[in-house]
């Protein structure tokens, strides 16, 4: 065994103080296997040591929540004895190092989190953040990530139905790849991870263990230096065809009564899966490392425990069920091995070659792992640090249509068709709405119900004001789900931030969580699962700074009858257009200000949560009553962009007018005020009356007509054809990828 020197301890990502805790926990010096296990279990990625204190403050309960945070994924009741199971995870660092495999194994890992609990996965989503398109590495990263997501999801047979992609220089040296999976299960057949029953067999199934991904969790818990290429071996390698077999084998075994507990081998592989199972069951665990299926010669217990090879699961079976289980997994051509047993020692004991090579009490590894209350600065001090200037004089638009044409061609607003055409969105035949609308909609197979799914976050808002940005991320997911006619039920998240040991970064984290928590409570939209990804910073490849604070939100809602579903496209000429919700005029942090005038200034738009709730409830009722023919939420780019997207989706134009008394056309058409929906109806009056009854502002904007988008005001009109808008919208990716 290697000598444990201070350099070895540092290489494992443990501080001197944390190593002292290891010595105290063991009452002796650890060997290398034990040090490696402490290293990954106490990594930020596995222990949440900088975030646990604040995560506890988030609302996680509701009458429809079956299982909140703490298991592999969150579970909510969707009626008729069925449950939706979902989670979002990050695979940021691996995707920057090796974009195809990083993104692919991110998809594979989140799929396992969901089917581990007994659900058949029905939809994949993603939330992607990239740096400047003109950065020398960015085209390679975008191509690799998109190919990886498509390559894995398409092969495993789960539709990729939506997501979001943004660009900003803050992600030049550290991109974000967040993957989300939603599954459906019988509510009385949900599987958990608590290992119980002394003497029960512990079974390893799936692929063999290799040397890929060793120290992946530790790597994901540190920022990037200049040694990125050296970290390539820490990236896992996935096989979606094996994952498909694993899904079917697990679901087949779950239909029997053989499983006591089940856990996927994700971050930290065999270590985290076994520790979490034993900890959750308040038990102990003994593993015979000689029995672990390995695909490489001479693997050591250290390598086996820290490997993050993909497509592997750990199970506790009822005694006597081993043969039945083995037959199922062998039928699906997967490895199966009994590698240990549940004990009552509350220790993890590993044996290899007839010797005990690890004996660690489980308490210090998990429940008693380090927890830090990192210092953070206050809101005023943060505002001064962030250097977000007050809003200067607003630049007025002199040609709304011309400015709109420029905006729809910018990276953040351009069509994502180049991306989503690479994803199979239809496999399973239950996809009812995919990329391009407000939320993806997937039918619950064999029923009239459907799940609506949306991923949302506006990082520039979160940077300018973390508290308001956190509120907005939740409120936008709520709005997108409401816009298709579904009732928002619950949230998963992926909290992507920089180095938590910097007080200004911790201020972003705390502020965003405070805003998220308040929004979730007001909107009855609890958080049931999630992931924290910290140290998203880079000193390499021209990065040199932290990412924007990016608390990506994955929202899920339920539609009782998918035939009532709303879409964004205009349906027929002659219908009238109404905007419902908040007032318009806020240009702080808007894309109009940033992309057309080069200014990132002012506060983000405030989020009135009571208004957000009333507007969502009103729009959902209008959809259910069949009173509206098209619905679109109003967000990036404001009203003008929302109208353009509705026109481009349908091929039909519209004519709209600036209301009397409005002195700023720029603020009205491009302001990014929250809680607003654009709807169409055969007549505007009933919509205006419904809004007034709910205490909501509403304005009749004009009519659906022709093949142009026309903006009228007292000073005249400006117009742009729908054909030109479509061409501009498609131009960004087309020209970039062909250049």
SULDANOR-V636554 format. One record per residue. RES is the residue in one small letter. PSI is psi in whole degrees, -180 to 180 (none if undefined). OMEGA is omega in whole degrees, -180 to 180 (NA if undefined). Layout:
res=RES psi=PSI omega=OMEGA
res=RES psi=PSI omega=OMEGA
This chain:
res=x psi=145 omega=179
res=x psi=148 omega=176
res=x psi=140 omega=180
res=x psi=99 omega=179
res=x psi=166 omega=176
res=x psi=-35 omega=178
res=x psi=-38 omega=179
res=x psi=-42 omega=178
res=x psi=-47 omega=-179
res=x psi=-39 omega=179
res=x psi=-23 omega=178
res=x psi=7 omega=174
res=x psi=15 omega=179
res=x psi=137 omega=176
res=x psi=162 omega=176
res=x psi=-38 omega=-180
res=x psi=-40 omega=178
res=x psi=-36 omega=177
res=x psi=-36 omega=175
res=x psi=-37 omega=177
res=x psi=-36 omega=177
res=x psi=-47 omega=179
res=x psi=-41 omega=-180
res=x psi=-41 omega=-178
res=x psi=-38 omega=-177
res=x psi=-25 omega=-174
res=x psi=16 omega=-178
res=x psi=177 omega=176
res=x psi=138 omega=178
res=x psi=158 omega=167
res=x psi=-179 omega=-173
res=x psi=-36 omega=178
res=x psi=-47 omega=-179
res=x psi=-40 omega=178
res=x psi=-43 omega=179
res=x psi=-39 omega=180
res=x psi=-44 omega=175
res=x psi=-39 omega=-178
res=x psi=-49 omega=-177
res=x psi=-36 omega=-179
res=x psi=-29 omega=179
res=x psi=5 omega=175
res=x psi=156 omega=178
res=x psi=-38 omega=-175
res=x psi=-35 omega=-177
res=x psi=-34 omega=-172
res=x psi=-17 omega=-175
res=x psi=39 omega=-171
res=x psi=-25 omega=179
res=x psi=-7 omega=-173
res=x psi=-19 omega=-173
res=x psi=-40 omega=-177
res=x psi=-41 omega=-177
res=x psi=-31 omega=179
res=x psi=-30 omega=-178
res=x psi=-17 omega=-176
res=x psi=-9 omega=-176
res=x psi=145 omega=177
res=x psi=128 omega=-174
res=x psi=3 omega=-173
res=x psi=151 omega=173
res=x psi=161 omega=180
res=x psi=-27 omega=-177
res=x psi=-1 omega=179
res=x psi=119 omega=178
res=x psi=-40 omega=180
res=x psi=123 omega=178
res=x psi=-159 omega=-176
res=x psi=148 omega=179
res=x psi=-24 omega=176
res=x psi=-172 omega=-179
res=x psi=-34 omega=-179
res=x psi=166 omega=177
res=x psi=154 omega=-177
res=x psi=130 omega=176
res=x psi=151 omega=179
res=x psi=127 omega=177
res=x psi=19 omega=174
res=x psi=165 omega=177
res=x psi=31 omega=179
res=x psi=18 omega=-179
res=x psi=156 omega=179
res=x psi=148 omega=170
res=x psi=134 omega=-178
res=x psi=128 omega=-174
res=x psi=157 omega=179
res=x psi=158 omega=175
res=x psi=140 omega=-178
res=x psi=158 omega=177
res=x psi=149 omega=167
res=x psi=56 omega=-170
res=x psi=-58 omega=-177
res=x psi=-48 omega=179
res=x psi=-36 omega=-177
res=x psi=-26 omega=176
res=x psi=-37 omega=-179
res=x psi=-45 omega=-176
res=x psi=87 omega=-166
res=x psi=-41 omega=-177
res=x psi=-56 omega=-177
res=x psi=-34 omega=178
res=x psi=-47 omega=180
res=x psi=-42 omega=-178
res=x psi=-47 omega=-178
res=x psi=-22 omega=171
res=x psi=-42 omega=177
res=x psi=-46 omega=-179
res=x psi=-41 omega=-179
res=x psi=-41 omega=-178
res=x psi=-31 omega=173
res=x psi=-44 omega=-179
res=x psi=-37 omega=178
res=x psi=-34 omega=-176
res=x psi=-48 omega=-177
res=x psi=-16 omega=172
res=x psi=-31 omega=-176
res=x psi=7 omega=175
res=x psi=6 omega=-177
res=x psi=147 omega=167
res=x psi=120 omega=180
res=x psi=134 omega=-179
res=x psi=-13 omega=-178
res=x psi=141 omega=170
res=x psi=145 omega=174
res=x psi=169 omega=174
res=x psi=158 omega=176
res=x psi=116 omega=-172
res=x psi=140 omega=176
res=x psi=126 omega=-180
res=x psi=165 omega=178
res=x psi=-160 omega=-178
res=x psi=135 omega=178
res=x psi=-28 omega=-179
res=x psi=4 omega=174
res=x psi=137 omega=-173
res=x psi=-23 omega=-177
res=x psi=-9 omega=-165
res=x psi=-38 omega=-180
res=x psi=-41 omega=177
res=x psi=-42 omega=-179
res=x psi=-45 omega=-180
res=x psi=-48 omega=180
res=x psi=-45 omega=-178
res=x psi=-44 omega=-179
res=x psi=-47 omega=-179
res=x psi=-42 omega=177
res=x psi=-39 omega=180
res=x psi=-43 omega=178
res=x psi=-47 omega=180
res=x psi=-43 omega=-178
res=x psi=-40 omega=-179
res=x psi=-52 omega=-177
res=x psi=-42 omega=-179
res=x psi=-41 omega=-177
res=x psi=-33 omega=-176
res=x psi=-12 omega=173
res=x psi=28 omega=175
res=x psi=127 omega=-175
res=x psi=138 omega=170
res=x psi=111 omega=-165
res=x psi=-5 omega=180
res=x psi=-176 omega=180
res=x psi=-162 omega=178
res=x psi=151 omega=179
res=x psi=128 omega=177
res=x psi=163 omega=-179
res=x psi=139 omega=175
res=x psi=144 omega=-177
res=x psi=-23 omega=-180
res=x psi=-17 omega=180
res=x psi=13 omega=-179
res=x psi=-43 omega=-175
res=x psi=5 omega=-177
res=x psi=90 omega=180
res=x psi=165 omega=177
res=x psi=130 omega=175
res=x psi=103 omega=-180
res=x psi=126 omega=-177
res=x psi=143 omega=-178
res=x psi=139 omega=175
res=x psi=141 omega=175
res=x psi=135 omega=177
res=x psi=168 omega=179
res=x psi=137 omega=-180
res=x psi=164 omega=169
res=x psi=132 omega=-175
res=x psi=-22 omega=179
res=x psi=10 omega=179
res=x psi=54 omega=178
res=x psi=137 omega=-175
res=x psi=138 omega=-177
res=x psi=177 omega=-169
res=x psi=3 omega=-175
res=x psi=114 omega=178
res=x psi=121 omega=179
res=x psi=166 omega=177
res=x psi=92 omega=-180
res=x psi=131 omega=-179
res=x psi=-11 omega=179
res=x psi=141 omega=-177
res=x psi=142 omega=174
res=x psi=126 omega=-170
res=x psi=137 omega=176
res=x psi=129 omega=179
res=x psi=158 omega=175
res=x psi=-134 omega=-180
res=x psi=165 omega=175
res=x psi=160 omega=180
res=x psi=131 omega=176
res=x psi=-167 omega=-177
res=x psi=8 omega=179
res=x psi=144 omega=175
res=x psi=6 omega=180
res=x psi=131 omega=-176
res=x psi=22 omega=177
res=x psi=-42 omega=-179
res=x psi=-38 omega=179
res=x psi=-43 omega=178
res=x psi=-37 omega=-178
res=x psi=-4 omega=-178
res=x psi=22 omega=178
res=x psi=154 omega=178
res=x psi=169 omega=-177
res=x psi=137 omega=170
res=x psi=-145 omega=-180
res=x psi=12 omega=-174
res=x psi=34 omega=-174
res=x psi=-44 omega=-177
res=x psi=-32 omega=179
res=x psi=-19 omega=-177
res=x psi=1 omega=-178
res=x psi=-39 omega=180
res=x psi=-15 omega=179
res=x psi=-6 omega=180
res=x psi=132 omega=-178
res=x psi=160 omega=177
res=x psi=127 omega=-174
res=x psi=159 omega=175
res=x psi=100 omega=-175
res=x psi=-25 omega=180
res=x psi=-37 omega=174
res=x psi=-39 omega=179
res=x psi=-40 omega=178
res=x psi=-44 omega=177
res=x psi=-40 omega=-179
res=x psi=-41 omega=177
res=x psi=-51 omega=-176
res=x psi=-41 omega=180
res=x psi=-44 omega=180
res=x psi=-46 omega=-179
res=x psi=-34 omega=177
res=x psi=-44 omega=179
res=x psi=-35 omega=179
res=x psi=-23 omega=178
res=x psi=-13 omega=175
res=x psi=-169 omega=180
res=x psi=37 omega=-170
res=x psi=-24 omega=-169
res=x psi=130 omega=173
res=x psi=-44 omega=-179
res=x psi=155 omega=-179
res=x psi=143 omega=-178
res=x psi=137 omega=177
res=x psi=156 omega=176
res=x psi=95 omega=-180
res=x psi=-124 omega=177
res=x psi=134 omega=-179
res=x psi=11 omega=167
res=x psi=-127 omega=-176
res=x psi=-30 omega=179
res=x psi=-58 omega=-175
res=x psi=-39 omega=-178
res=x psi=-44 omega=-179
res=x psi=-41 omega=179
res=x psi=-45 omega=-178
res=x psi=-40 omega=179
res=x psi=-46 omega=-179
res=x psi=-41 omega=-179
res=x psi=-47 omega=-179
res=x psi=-29 omega=179
res=x psi=4 omega=-178
res=x psi=42 omega=-177
res=x psi=-170 omega=172
res=x psi=177 omega=-177
res=x psi=137 omega=175
res=x psi=128 omega=-180
res=x psi=138 omega=174
res=x psi=103 omega=-173
res=x psi=-20 omega=176
res=x psi=-19 omega=-176
res=x psi=-3 omega=179
res=x psi=123 omega=179
res=x psi=121 omega=-179
res=x psi=145 omega=179
res=x psi=-2 omega=179
res=x psi=149 omega=-178
res=x psi=145 omega=169
res=x psi=26 omega=179
res=x psi=138 omega=-179
res=x psi=161 omega=175
res=x psi=-36 omega=177
res=x psi=-48 omega=-179
res=x psi=-41 omega=-180
res=x psi=-42 omega=-176
res=x psi=-29 omega=-175
res=x psi=-9 omega=178
res=x psi=143 omega=175
res=x psi=35 omega=173
res=x psi=146 omega=-171
res=x psi=173 omega=174
res=x psi=46 omega=179
res=x psi=147 omega=179
res=x psi=155 omega=175
res=x psi=135 omega=-178
res=x psi=152 omega=165
res=x psi=125 omega=-179
res=x psi=158 omega=171
res=x psi=145 omega=-179
res=x psi=138 omega=178
res=x psi=-5 omega=-178
res=x psi=2 omega=-175
res=x psi=-44 omega=-176
res=x psi=-44 omega=179
res=x psi=-44 omega=-179
res=x psi=-42 omega=-179
res=x psi=-39 omega=180
res=x psi=-40 omega=180
res=x psi=-48 omega=-176
res=x psi=-35 omega=176
res=x psi=-37 omega=177
res=x psi=-38 omega=-180
res=x psi=12 omega=176
res=x psi=43 omega=179
res=x psi=154 omega=176
res=x psi=148 omega=177
res=x psi=129 omega=178
res=x psi=134 omega=170
res=x psi=117 omega=-173
res=x psi=2 omega=-180
res=x psi=-163 omega=-179
res=x psi=159 omega=175
res=x psi=137 omega=178
res=x psi=178 omega=177
res=x psi=19 omega=-173
res=x psi=-17 omega=-172
res=x psi=29 omega=173
res=x psi=154 omega=166
res=x psi=119 omega=180
res=x psi=126 omega=178
res=x psi=134 omega=178
res=x psi=144 omega=-180
res=x psi=128 omega=-180
res=x psi=31 omega=178
res=x psi=4 omega=-180
res=x psi=153 omega=173
res=x psi=118 omega=-178
res=x psi=-3 omega=179
res=x psi=133 omega=175
res=x psi=100 omega=-174
res=x psi=132 omega=172
res=x psi=137 omega=-173
res=x psi=-30 omega=-178
res=x psi=-56 omega=-179
res=x psi=-24 omega=-178
res=x psi=-35 omega=-172
res=x psi=-80 omega=-173
res=x psi=-35 omega=-177
res=x psi=22 omega=176
res=x psi=159 omega=-180
res=x psi=143 omega=175
res=x psi=126 omega=-175
res=x psi=138 omega=168
res=x psi=87 omega=-176
res=x psi=141 omega=178
res=x psi=148 omega=177
res=x psi=155 omega=-178
res=x psi=160 omega=-179
res=x psi=174 omega=-175
res=x psi=-42 omega=-179
res=x psi=-42 omega=179
res=x psi=-37 omega=178
res=x psi=-44 omega=-179
res=x psi=-38 omega=178
res=x psi=-40 omega=180
res=x psi=-42 omega=-176
res=x psi=-17 omega=178
res=x psi=40 omega=175
res=x psi=106 omega=-175
res=x psi=158 omega=175
res=x psi=160 omega=-177
res=x psi=121 omega=177
res=x psi=-164 omega=179
res=x psi=132 omega=-176
res=x psi=125 omega=177
res=x psi=126 omega=-177
res=x psi=148 omega=175
res=x psi=138 omega=178
res=x psi=-8 omega=179
res=x psi=94 omega=-175
res=x psi=-45 omega=-177
res=x psi=-42 omega=-180
res=x psi=-41 omega=178
res=x psi=-38 omega=178
res=x psi=-43 omega=-180
res=x psi=-41 omega=178
res=x psi=-42 omega=-176
res=x psi=-43 omega=-176
res=x psi=-11 omega=178
res=x psi=-3 omega=-179
res=x psi=155 omega=-176
res=x psi=-39 omega=-176
res=x psi=-19 omega=-178
res=x psi=-12 omega=-178
res=x psi=155 omega=177
res=x psi=137 omega=176
res=x psi=20 omega=-177
res=x psi=-40 omega=179
res=x psi=-35 omega=179
res=x psi=-57 omega=-169
res=x psi=-15 omega=174
res=x psi=-18 omega=179
res=x psi=-6 omega=-180
res=x psi=138 omega=172
res=x psi=108 omega=-177
res=x psi=-5 omega=-171
res=x psi=-11 omega=-178
res=x psi=137 omega=-175
res=x psi=-18 omega=173
res=x psi=22 omega=179
res=x psi=2 omega=-180
res=x psi=123 omega=-179
res=x psi=-21 omega=177
res=x psi=130 omega=-175
res=x psi=-160 omega=-177
res=x psi=142 omega=178
res=x psi=-19 omega=176
res=x psi=-162 omega=180
res=x psi=-40 omega=178
res=x psi=149 omega=172
res=x psi=148 omega=179
res=x psi=126 omega=-180
res=x psi=124 omega=179
res=x psi=140 omega=170
res=x psi=113 omega=-168
res=x psi=130 omega=177
res=x psi=7 omega=-180
res=x psi=177 omega=173
res=x psi=-6 omega=-179
res=x psi=159 omega=174
res=x psi=152 omega=175
res=x psi=133 omega=174
res=x psi=136 omega=-173
res=x psi=136 omega=180
res=x psi=141 omega=171
res=x psi=134 omega=-172
res=x psi=147 omega=169
res=x psi=144 omega=176
res=x psi=89 omega=-172
res=x psi=-33 omega=-179
res=x psi=-32 omega=174
res=x psi=-43 omega=-177
res=x psi=-34 omega=178
res=x psi=-44 omega=-177
res=x psi=-38 omega=179
res=x psi=95 omega=-175
res=x psi=-38 omega=-178
res=x psi=-51 omega=179
res=x psi=-36 omega=178
res=x psi=-39 omega=177
res=x psi=-43 omega=176
res=x psi=-45 omega=-175
res=x psi=-38 omega=-178
res=x psi=-43 omega=178
res=x psi=-45 omega=-176
res=x psi=-34 omega=180
res=x psi=-38 omega=176
res=x psi=-42 omega=177
res=x psi=-42 omega=-178
res=x psi=-42 omega=-179
res=x psi=-39 omega=179
res=x psi=-41 omega=178
res=x psi=-34 omega=-175
res=x psi=-20 omega=176
res=x psi=-4 omega=177
res=x psi=12 omega=180
res=x psi=155 omega=176
res=x psi=118 omega=179
res=x psi=131 omega=-175
res=x psi=-43 omega=-175
res=x psi=167 omega=-172
res=x psi=142 omega=161
res=x psi=161 omega=-178
res=x psi=164 omega=173
res=x psi=107 omega=-171
res=x psi=100 omega=-175
res=x psi=117 omega=-178
res=x psi=175 omega=179
res=x psi=-145 omega=-175
res=x psi=114 omega=-175
res=x psi=-10 omega=178
res=x psi=-3 omega=173
res=x psi=120 omega=-175
res=x psi=-31 omega=180
res=x psi=-34 omega=177
res=x psi=-41 omega=178
res=x psi=-32 omega=176
res=x psi=-38 omega=176
res=x psi=-46 omega=-178
res=x psi=-50 omega=-177
res=x psi=-43 omega=-180
res=x psi=-45 omega=179
res=x psi=-42 omega=-179
res=x psi=-35 omega=177
res=x psi=-45 omega=179
res=x psi=-43 omega=179
res=x psi=-46 omega=-178
res=x psi=-43 omega=180
res=x psi=-41 omega=180
res=x psi=-43 omega=-180
res=x psi=-40 omega=-179
res=x psi=-45 omega=-178
res=x psi=-37 omega=-174
res=x psi=4 omega=-177
res=x psi=53 omega=-170
res=x psi=69 omega=-171
res=x psi=159 omega=177
res=x psi=120 omega=-173
res=x psi=-8 omega=177
res=x psi=172 omega=178
res=x psi=-172 omega=-173
res=x psi=148 omega=175
res=x psi=129 omega=177
res=x psi=108 omega=-179
res=x psi=179 omega=-179
res=x psi=34 omega=175
res=x psi=76 omega=180
res=x psi=160 omega=-180
res=x psi=137 omega=172
res=x psi=2 omega=-174
res=x psi=168 omega=173
res=x psi=40 omega=175
res=x psi=10 omega=179
res=x psi=-85 omega=171
res=x psi=10 omega=179
res=x psi=174 omega=-180
res=x psi=156 omega=171
res=x psi=167 omega=167
res=x psi=147 omega=176
res=x psi=125 omega=-172
res=x psi=80 omega=176
res=x psi=84 omega=-177
res=x psi=133 omega=-177
res=x psi=131 omega=171
res=x psi=112 omega=-178
res=x psi=146 omega=177
res=x psi=135 omega=178
res=x psi=169 omega=-176
res=x psi=134 omega=174
res=x psi=125 omega=-177
res=x psi=-29 omega=-179
res=x psi=108 omega=-174
res=x psi=-14 omega=179
res=x psi=-16 omega=178
res=x psi=-1 omega=-174
res=x psi=137 omega=177
res=x psi=152 omega=175
res=x psi=170 omega=-173
res=x psi=-18 omega=-170
res=x psi=140 omega=171
res=x psi=142 omega=-176
res=x psi=-38 omega=-175
res=x psi=146 omega=176
res=x psi=149 omega=179
res=x psi=-15 omega=177
res=x psi=155 omega=-175
res=x psi=149 omega=-174
res=x psi=131 omega=180
res=x psi=139 omega=171
res=x psi=129 omega=-177
res=x psi=139 omega=173
res=x psi=-137 omega=-174
res=x psi=169 omega=175
res=x psi=169 omega=-179
res=x psi=146 omega=176
res=x psi=-6 omega=-174
res=x psi=113 omega=-178
res=x psi=-4 omega=177
res=x psi=132 omega=-180
res=x psi=18 omega=-178
res=x psi=159 omega=176
res=x psi=-31 omega=175
res=x psi=-47 omega=-178
res=x psi=-43 omega=-175
res=x psi=-51 omega=-171
res=x psi=-25 omega=179
res=x psi=-23 omega=-176
res=x psi=3 omega=175
res=x psi=29 omega=-176
res=x psi=124 omega=173
res=x psi=92 omega=-174
res=x psi=169 omega=179
res=x psi=165 omega=177
res=x psi=156 omega=173
res=x psi=166 omega=179
res=x psi=134 omega=178
res=x psi=154 omega=-179
res=x psi=111 omega=173
res=x psi=107 omega=-171
res=x psi=-36 omega=176
res=x psi=-40 omega=177
res=x psi=-43 omega=180
res=x psi=-41 omega=-179
res=x psi=-46 omega=-179
res=x psi=-41 omega=-180
res=x psi=-43 omega=179
res=x psi=-45 omega=-180
res=x psi=-40 omega=-179
res=x psi=-46 omega=-179
res=x psi=-41 omega=179
res=x psi=-38 omega=179
res=x psi=-41 omega=178
res=x psi=-40 omega=179
res=x psi=-48 omega=-178
res=x psi=-34 omega=-179
res=x psi=-4 omega=-178
res=x psi=22 omega=-175
res=x psi=-17 omega=-179
res=x psi=150 omega=-177
res=x psi=-22 omega=176
res=x psi=148 omega=179
res=x psi=138 omega=176
res=x psi=133 omega=176
res=x psi=154 omega=-177
res=x psi=119 omega=-177
res=x psi=-120 omega=-177
res=x psi=128 omega=178
res=x psi=-9 omega=175
res=x psi=-162 omega=-175
res=x psi=-42 omega=-176
res=x psi=-42 omega=-180
res=x psi=-38 omega=177
res=x psi=-46 omega=179
res=x psi=-41 omega=180
res=x psi=-41 omega=-180
res=x psi=-37 omega=177
res=x psi=-40 omega=180
res=x psi=-45 omega=-179
res=x psi=-34 omega=180
res=x psi=-25 omega=-174
res=x psi=-25 omega=-173
res=x psi=4 omega=180
res=x psi=144 omega=-179
res=x psi=-169 omega=178
res=x psi=161 omega=174
res=x psi=120 omega=-176
res=x psi=157 omega=-175
res=x psi=144 omega=174
res=x psi=124 omega=-178
res=x psi=150 omega=177
res=x psi=143 omega=177
res=x psi=-9 omega=178
res=x psi=121 omega=-177
res=x psi=-12 omega=180
res=x psi=105 omega=175
res=x psi=-35 omega=180
res=x psi=-48 omega=-179
res=x psi=-40 omega=-177
res=x psi=-46 omega=-174
res=x psi=-28 omega=-175
res=x psi=-3 omega=177
res=x psi=145 omega=-174
res=x psi=38 omega=177
res=x psi=149 omega=-173
res=x psi=175 omega=173
res=x psi=31 omega=-178
res=x psi=146 omega=177
res=x psi=139 omega=170
res=x psi=128 omega=-180
res=x psi=157 omega=172
res=x psi=151 omega=180
res=x psi=163 omega=179
res=x psi=-28 omega=176
res=x psi=141 omega=-176
res=x psi=-31 omega=-170
res=x psi=-49 omega=-180
res=x psi=-32 omega=180
res=x psi=-44 omega=178
res=x psi=-40 omega=179
res=x psi=-41 omega=179
res=x psi=-40 omega=179
res=x psi=-44 omega=179
res=x psi=-41 omega=179
res=x psi=-28 omega=179
res=x psi=4 omega=-180
res=x psi=31 omega=-178
res=x psi=144 omega=171
res=x psi=144 omega=176
res=x psi=141 omega=-178
res=x psi=131 omega=172
res=x psi=119 omega=-173
res=x psi=-35 omega=-176
res=x psi=-148 omega=-171
res=x psi=155 omega=171
res=x psi=123 omega=-178
res=x psi=152 omega=170
res=x psi=-161 omega=-179
res=x psi=20 omega=177
res=x psi=157 omega=169
res=x psi=117 omega=-173
res=x psi=129 omega=178
res=x psi=122 omega=-177
res=x psi=147 omega=174
res=x psi=177 omega=-179
res=x psi=-33 omega=-176
res=x psi=-2 omega=-180
res=x psi=-153 omega=-179
res=x psi=157 omega=172
res=x psi=150 omega=-174
res=x psi=154 omega=176
res=x psi=140 omega=-178
res=x psi=151 omega=177
res=x psi=-35 omega=178
res=x psi=-44 omega=179
res=x psi=-37 omega=177
res=x psi=-45 omega=179
res=x psi=-45 omega=-179
res=x psi=-42 omega=179
res=x psi=-41 omega=-178
res=x psi=-37 omega=-179
res=x psi=-14 omega=-169
res=x psi=-35 omega=-173
res=x psi=-59 omega=-177
res=x psi=-39 omega=-179
res=x psi=-50 omega=-177
res=x psi=-38 omega=-178
res=x psi=-47 omega=-176
res=x psi=-22 omega=180
res=x psi=-8 omega=-177
res=x psi=none omega=NA
